[in-house]
Amino acid sequence: MVDAMRAGDYTGEAAEKVARTVVQGIADVLALTDRLEANCPACSPSTGRLCAALGDLVAAAKAEK
């Protein structure tokens, strides 16, 4: 991706657009997981595994951010 962004012209512009889209997508996922995590105490026991997995996702995403 970095090489494509450095290529300039149309390739560079397209690569930058992809990078911005990915970053925005990550931000959207973090916001969604934060909302879901906040509501997990109200989840039924059958969704406990989902809440645990969301917690892992949030932790991993924050560590990579």
C-alpha positions as CSV (number, residue, x, y, z in Angstrom):
1,M,0.0,0.0,0.0
2,V,2.8,2.4,0.9
3,D,4.5,1.8,-2.5
4,A,1.3,2.4,-4.3
5,M,0.7,5.6,-2.4
6,R,4.2,6.8,-3.3
7,A,3.7,5.9,-6.9
8,G,1.9,9.2,-7.4
9,D,-0.6,10.1,-10.1
10,Y,-3.8,8.0,-10.3
11,T,-2.3,5.0,-8.5
12,G,-1.2,7.1,-5.6
13,E,-4.6,8.8,-5.3
14,A,-6.4,5.5,-5.5
15,A,-4.2,4.0,-2.8
16,E,-4.7,7.0,-0.5
17,K,-8.5,6.7,-1.0
18,V,-8.3,3.0,0.0
19,A,-6.2,3.9,3.1
20,R,-8.6,6.6,4.2
21,T,-11.6,4.2,3.7
22,V,-9.9,1.5,5.8
23,V,-9.0,3.9,8.6
24,Q,-12.6,5.2,8.6
25,G,-13.9,1.6,8.6
26,I,-11.7,0.8,11.6
27,A,-13.0,3.8,13.4
28,D,-16.6,2.8,12.7
29,V,-16.0,-0.7,14.0
30,L,-14.4,0.6,17.2
31,A,-17.4,2.9,17.8
32,L,-19.8,-0.1,17.2
33,T,-17.9,-2.4,19.4
34,D,-17.8,0.2,22.2
35,R,-21.6,0.6,22.0
36,L,-22.0,-3.2,22.0
37,E,-19.6,-3.6,24.9
38,A,-21.4,-1.0,26.9
39,N,-24.7,-2.9,26.4
40,C,-23.2,-6.3,27.2
41,P,-24.3,-6.3,30.9
42,A,-27.9,-6.3,29.6
43,C,-27.2,-9.2,27.2
44,S,-28.8,-12.5,28.0
45,P,-26.5,-15.3,29.1
46,S,-26.7,-16.9,25.7
47,T,-24.8,-13.9,24.2
48,G,-22.0,-14.0,26.8
49,R,-19.6,-15.6,24.3
50,L,-20.3,-12.8,21.9
51,C,-19.6,-10.2,24.5
52,A,-16.4,-11.8,25.4
53,A,-15.3,-12.0,21.8
54,L,-16.2,-8.3,21.4
55,G,-14.1,-7.5,24.4
56,D,-11.2,-9.3,22.7
57,L,-11.8,-7.4,19.5
58,V,-11.9,-4.1,21.3
59,A,-8.6,-4.9,23.1
60,A,-6.9,-6.0,20.0
61,A,-8.1,-3.0,18.0
62,K,-7.0,-0.5,20.7
63,A,-3.6,-2.2,20.9
64,E,-3.0,-1.8,17.2
65,K,-4.4,1.7,16.9
